[in-house]
């Protein structure tokens, strides 16, 4: 953001949380080249009172939050601008256009530097394979002069991506990664021109242009790779941009998605994304819910059904009554959680940030010390300067800065594609250390949805009557009876008896479906099973028994986890017979029934005292304290809000396999992060001493520096190929 745009009012782009009053502003950052840049922005903003800033290097985003007036955001952005960076309200389409324009310019710079380097090489062959005696000073000076005429204009143009960034940083009394690179290119070129004008032999125009050529290739490939890494997050954010159609009386109006408010009537055309959470008021259509639920088959949407932002309307127009503003929609929550996950302060992120903060002063001191040392050792100043230039180029924290964020972005995107939402940035690190998994039963190992126990217990006519009555009730047990009956439903005038059940007149008799005390047999055996009773006058009341089915893959998942050497524990508040039955079926030896929330938490704390790293998987209100007490936690999407808020990872669908997928991805992510750190440190340990001792040319330094960053990104992208089955 230049001086002309520093005073733009950003208040309209600020969102305010109604609960805690925090203001949040999402900005795109331009001119950021490495982790030290991100660290500097964060340090400057976080030093302000009641301000929290986190920069995501991989996605080029700044998430800025503060307390107080919305207008305070303008002053905070001005302060960050003074560091030499450009900021703008986040707009995926604008960012994509900007990225495309910069990539196009980089390609032009690569072409210019490559063309210049190739032509200068033709003249350099004669210099390389001839002596001064055989060639003569005049011929050598002529070849140097022609090389200078080609190199200097090419360097002036192709070096603009580095020079502009460096000048901008220095103008604001700061430095960044591009300062030492620019300094190295200018020193090498300036020394070569000085030598040419003074009939010297130390002219390295070929190295200067080839240096820029390889540096630019590295930057271009780095941008492309990072672009792929942030694609998933940008796709989600893009869904929150654009416009939507609203009905106001008999008129239709188009407005930005961010301006959608509760109770508006949203019109969603066939083939259009749903822009906000809402209840269907009219229309019937098929809806692609895969973004939210992970379900690949389209779902039928009818009046009264709730749909969420990001779902795709497939077959026919729908009209919805908006239930949540776009900023409070489920999709907005998902985006915020993904941002939090990518920006979380894991141990490795903190380490990378700390190292990057020392980069600029250390590299300049190291280069200056190298130059002075070689001069004191009697080396010609031209060669000493060339060695110092090499040190400036080769000592770069890019690989270190990318080691963690690229893996985090890819991991959170991969989990999202597998219908899991990562809510905490350091959750992967904690999950990778897990050795004990504590499961809740109801709603976790089981579906939390009652199913009718049939096994030939009921006559068809009794089941048909029960289903015909149950069709008019939304009670979970009534739904289970309807799901168990696939035949025709008898048309009845059904009346609901609040707290008791439903009744209807059938063949001159009042039939009832409901609780034992209203229409059942009070003297029948009490075994605490879920039940409904059907009462048909003239016949004995019929008891319908229900069970909570296990998740379809629960047994296989538990066996797989045991094969992975996890200690499995089942803690449930349910009665002993039900818990024992589930534990026996799944092969869990360590189980406890009738456990209170306090006892669950105490058991988890006791396991932690033994040195165990606990993953808690639960979904109920009674699980919330245990989820918070565990080292890391997971919760199904069917869980109540408080459980999902306490969990680090939320997974969709009826299967339990996401637990294995999350653990596998977490372990692979941490392994890749460690490998990236090893690559980065190994590179510097090898490259820096070679540069200081004069065993590396600036050209080789440029190739090595670019290659280290690309190697880290390519290594991180191996996460996309991880096998979880």
Long-range contacts (C-beta under 8 A, 24 or more apart in sequence): 1-77, 1-81, 1-85, 1-86, 1-87, 1-88, 2-86, 6-77, 6-78, 6-81, 7-74, 7-78, 8-74, 9-71, 9-74, 10-73, 10-74, 10-77, 10-89, 11-70, 11-71, 11-73, 11-74, 13-89, 14-70, 14-73, 15-327, 16-70, 21-67, 22-65, 22-66, 22-67, 23-65, 23-66, 23-67, 23-68, 23-70, 23-72, 23-73, 24-63, 24-64, 24-65, 25-63, 25-64, 25-65, 25-73, 25-77, 25-89, 26-61, 26-62, 26-63, 26-64, 26-89, 26-90, 27-61, 27-62, 27-64, 27-77, 27-87, 27-88, 27-89, 27-90, 28-60, 28-61, 28-62, 28-87, 28-88, 28-89, 28-90, 28-91, 28-94, 28-95, 28-98, 29-55, 29-60, 29-61, 29-62, 29-85, 29-86, 29-87, 30-60, 30-85, 30-86, 30-87, 30-88, 30-98, 31-84, 31-85, 31-86, 31-165, 31-168, 31-176, 32-57, 32-60, 32-85, 33-165, 33-176, 33-177, 33-178, 33-398, 34-176, 34-177, 34-356, 34-359, 34-396, 34-397, 34-398, 34-401, 35-352, 35-353, 35-355, 35-356, 35-359, 35-397, 35-398, 35-400, 35-401, 35-402, 36-176, 36-177, 36-356, 36-357, 36-359, 36-360, 36-397, 36-401, 37-85, 37-176, 37-177, 38-353, 38-356, 38-401, 39-353, 39-356, 39-357, 40-83, 40-174, 40-176, 40-357, 41-80, 41-83, 41-85, 42-353, 43-357, 44-79, 44-80, 44-83, 45-76, 45-79, 45-80, 48-76, 48-79, 51-76, 53-80, 54-343, 55-343, 56-339, 56-342, 56-343, 56-405, 56-409, 57-401, 57-402, 57-405, 58-226, 58-229, 58-230, 58-342, 58-402, 58-405, 58-406, 58-408, 58-409, 59-229, 59-230, 59-233, 59-234, 59-342, 59-409, 60-95, 60-230, 61-90, 61-339, 62-87, 63-339, 63-343, 82-172, 83-169, 83-172, 83-174, 84-165, 84-168, 84-169, 84-170, 84-171, 84-172, 84-174, 84-176, 85-168, 90-237, 91-241, 92-234, 92-237, 92-238, 92-241, 93-238, 93-241, 95-234, 96-234, 99-223, 99-227, 102-223, 103-220, 103-223, 103-224, 105-161, 106-161, 106-216, 106-219, 106-220, 106-223, 107-220, 109-157, 109-158, 109-159, 109-160, 109-161, 109-212, 109-216, 110-158, 110-213, 110-216, 110-217, 110-220, 112-154, 112-157, 112-158, 113-154, 113-155, 113-158, 113-209, 113-210, 113-212, 113-213, 113-216, 114-213, 115-154, 116-150, 116-151, 116-154, 116-155, 116-158, 116-209, 117-206, 117-209, 117-210, 117-212, 117-213, 119-150, 120-147, 120-150, 120-151, 120-205, 120-206, 120-209, 121-206, 121-210, 123-147, 124-206, 132-201, 137-199, 140-201, 141-196, 141-199, 144-192, 144-195, 144-196, 144-203, 144-205, 145-196, 147-203, 147-205, 147-206, 148-192, 148-193, 148-196, 148-203, 148-205, 150-205, 150-209, 151-189, 151-192, 151-205, 151-206, 151-208, 151-209, 152-189, 152-193, 154-209, 154-212, 155-185, 155-189, 155-208, 155-209, 155-212, 158-209, 158-212, 158-213, 158-216, 159-185, 159-212, 161-216, 161-219, 162-215, 175-360, 175-364, 176-360, 177-359, 177-360, 177-396, 177-397, 177-398, 179-360, 180-360, 180-363, 180-364, 180-367, 180-392, 180-393, 180-395, 181-215, 181-392, 181-393, 181-396, 183-389, 183-392, 184-211, 184-389, 184-390, 184-392, 184-393, 184-698, 185-211, 185-212, 187-385, 187-388, 187-389, 187-392, 188-386, 188-389, 188-698, 191-382, 191-385, 191-386, 195-382, 200-382, 202-380, 202-382, 202-383, 202-386, 204-386, 204-698, 207-697, 207-698, 207-699, 208-698, 210-699, 210-702, 211-393, 211-698, 211-699, 211-701, 211-702, 212-702, 214-699, 214-702, 214-703, 214-706, 215-393, 215-702, 215-705, 215-706, 217-706, 218-702, 218-703, 218-705, 218-706, 218-707, 218-709, 218-710, 219-706, 221-706, 221-710, 222-398, 222-402, 222-706, 222-709, 222-710, 222-713, 225-406, 225-710, 225-713, 225-714, 225-717, 226-402, 226-406, 226-713, 228-717, 229-406, 229-409, 229-410, 229-413, 229-713, 229-716, 229-717, 230-409, 231-413, 232-409, 232-412, 232-413, 232-416, 232-417, 233-335, 233-338, 233-339, 233-342, 233-409, 233-412, 233-413, 236-310, 236-331, 236-334, 236-335, 236-338, 236-416, 237-335, 239-273, 239-309, 239-310, 239-331, 240-309, 240-326, 240-331, 240-332, 240-335, 242-275, 244-275, 244-276, 245-269, 247-319, 257-326, 258-326, 258-327, 259-326, 260-322, 260-325, 260-326, 261-322, 261-325, 262-322, 262-323, 262-324, 262-325, 263-321, 263-322, 264-321, 264-322, 265-319, 265-320, 265-321, 265-322, 266-319, 266-320, 266-321, 266-322, 267-317, 267-318, 267-319, 268-313, 268-317, 268-318, 268-319, 268-320, 269-313, 269-317, 270-313, 270-314, 270-315, 270-316, 270-317, 271-312, 271-313, 271-314, 272-312, 272-313, 273-309, 273-310, 273-311, 273-312, 273-313, 274-307, 274-308, 274-309, 274-310, 274-311, 274-312, 274-313, 274-318, 274-320, 275-309, 275-326, 276-309, 276-320, 276-322, 276-323, 276-324, 276-325, 276-326, 276-329, 277-306, 277-307, 277-308, 277-309, 277-322, 277-323, 277-324, 277-328, 277-329, 277-330, 278-306, 278-307, 278-320, 278-321, 278-322, 278-323, 278-324, 279-304, 279-305, 279-306, 279-307, 279-320, 279-321, 279-323, 280-304, 280-305, 280-306, 280-307, 280-318, 280-319, 280-320, 281-319, 281-320, 281-321, 282-318, 282-319, 283-316, 283-317, 283-318, 283-319, 284-316, 285-313, 285-314, 285-315, 285-316, 285-317, 285-318, 286-314, 286-315, 286-316, 287-311, 287-312, 287-313, 287-314, 288-312, 288-314, 291-331, 292-330, 292-331, 292-652, 293-419, 293-637, 293-652, 293-653, 294-418, 294-419, 294-652, 294-653, 295-652, 295-653, 310-334, 334-416, 334-421, 337-421, 337-422, 337-423, 338-412, 338-413, 338-416, 338-421, 338-422, 340-423, 340-424, 340-425, 341-408, 341-412, 341-422, 341-423, 341-424, 341-425, 341-427, 342-405, 342-408, 342-409, 342-412, 342-425, 343-425, 344-408, 344-424, 344-425, 344-426, 344-427, 345-425, 345-426, 346-404, 346-408, 346-425, 346-426, 346-428, 346-429, 347-426, 347-429, 348-403, 348-404, 348-429, 348-673, 348-677, 349-404, 349-405, 349-408, 349-425, 351-677, 352-400, 352-401, 352-403, 352-404, 352-677, 355-397, 355-400, 356-397, 356-400, 356-401, 359-395, 359-396, 359-397, 362-395, 363-391, 363-392, 363-395, 363-396, 364-392, 366-391, 366-395, 366-688, 366-692, 367-391, 367-392, 367-395, 370-691, 370-692, 374-694, 383-694, 386-697, 386-698, 387-691, 387-692, 387-694, 389-698, 390-691, 390-694, 390-696, 390-697, 390-698, 390-701, 391-688, 391-691, 391-692, 393-691, 393-698, 393-701, 393-702, 393-705, 394-687, 394-688, 394-690, 394-691, 394-696, 394-701, 394-704, 394-705, 395-684, 395-687, 395-688, 395-691, 396-705, 396-708, 396-709, 397-680, 398-705, 398-708, 398-709, 399-676, 399-679, 399-680, 399-683, 399-708, 399-709, 399-711, 399-712, 400-677, 400-680, 400-681, 402-676, 402-709, 402-712, 402-713, 402-716, 403-673, 403-676, 403-677, 403-679, 403-680, 403-712, 404-673, 404-676, 406-676, 406-712, 406-713, 406-716, 406-717, 407-669, 407-672, 407-673, 407-676, 407-716, 407-719, 408-669, 410-716, 410-717, 410-719, 410-720, 411-665, 411-666, 411-669, 411-719, 414-665, 414-719, 414-720, 414-722, 415-649, 415-661, 415-662, 415-665, 418-658, 418-661, 418-724, 419-651, 419-652, 419-653, 419-658, 420-649, 420-650, 420-651, 420-652, 420-658, 420-661, 420-662, 421-649, 421-650, 421-651, 422-648, 422-649, 423-647, 423-648, 423-649, 423-650, 424-648, 427-632, 427-648, 427-649, 427-666, 428-665, 428-666, 428-669, 428-670, 429-666, 429-670, 430-613, 430-631, 430-632, 430-648, 431-615, 431-632, 431-648, 431-649, 431-662, 431-663, 431-666, 431-667, 432-663, 432-666, 432-667, 432-669, 432-670, 433-613, 433-631, 434-566, 434-613, 434-614, 434-615, 434-631, 434-632, 434-663, 435-565, 435-566, 435-567, 435-612, 435-613, 436-566, 436-567, 436-568, 436-569, 436-607, 436-612, 436-613, 436-614, 436-615, 437-561, 437-566, 437-567, 437-568, 437-569, 437-614, 437-615, 437-616, 437-617, 437-659, 438-569, 438-570, 438-571, 438-600, 438-603, 438-604, 438-607, 438-614, 438-615, 438-616, 438-617, 438-618, 438-626, 438-630, 439-568, 439-569, 439-570, 439-571, 439-588, 439-617, 439-618, 440-571, 440-572, 440-617, 440-618, 440-619, 440-620, 440-623, 440-626, 441-570, 441-572, 441-574, 441-578, 441-579, 441-582, 442-548, 442-572, 442-574, 442-619, 442-620, 443-619, 443-620, 443-636, 443-638, 443-639, 444-617, 444-618, 444-619, 444-623, 444-636, 444-656, 445-550, 445-551, 445-554, 445-570, 445-582, 445-586, 445-656, 446-548, 446-549, 446-550, 446-551, 446-554, 446-582, 447-548, 447-549, 447-550, 447-551, 447-654, 448-548, 448-619, 448-638, 449-476, 449-480, 449-548, 449-549, 450-476, 450-477, 450-480, 450-530, 450-546, 450-547, 450-548, 451-480, 451-483, 451-484, 451-546, 451-547, 451-548, 451-549, 452-480, 452-481, 452-483, 452-484, 452-544, 452-545, 452-546, 453-545, 453-546, 453-547, 454-484, 457-545, 458-542, 458-544, 460-487, 462-534, 462-536, 462-542, 464-488, 464-489, 464-490, 465-490, 465-506, 465-511, 465-534, 465-536, 466-513, 466-532, 466-534, 466-542, 466-544, 468-492, 468-504, 469-494, 469-502, 469-503, 469-504, 469-511, 469-512, 469-513, 469-534, 470-502, 470-513, 472-496, 472-502, 473-501, 473-502, 473-513, 477-530, 477-532, 477-544, 477-546, 478-502, 478-513, 478-532, 480-546, 481-513, 481-532, 481-544, 501-532, 506-536, 509-536, 509-537, 509-538, 510-537, 511-535, 511-536, 511-537, 528-575, 550-582, 550-585, 550-586, 551-654, 551-655, 551-656, 552-654, 552-655, 553-655, 553-656, 553-657, 554-586, 554-656, 555-585, 555-586, 555-587, 557-655, 557-656, 557-657, 557-659, 557-660, 558-586, 558-587, 558-588, 559-587, 560-660, 561-659, 561-660, 562-587, 564-660, 564-663, 567-612, 569-603, 569-607, 571-595, 571-599, 571-600, 571-603, 571-626, 573-597, 573-620, 573-622, 596-622, 597-621, 597-622, 597-623, 597-624, 597-625, 597-626, 598-625, 600-625, 600-626, 601-625, 601-626, 601-629, 604-629, 604-630, 605-629, 615-659, 615-663, 617-659, 618-643, 619-643, 634-658, 634-659, 634-662, 657-724, 660-724, 661-724, 664-722, 664-723, 664-724, 665-719, 665-722, 665-724, 668-719, 668-722, 669-719, 672-715, 672-716, 672-718, 672-719, 675-715, 676-712, 676-715, 676-716, 679-708, 679-711, 679-712, 679-715, 680-708, 680-712, 683-708
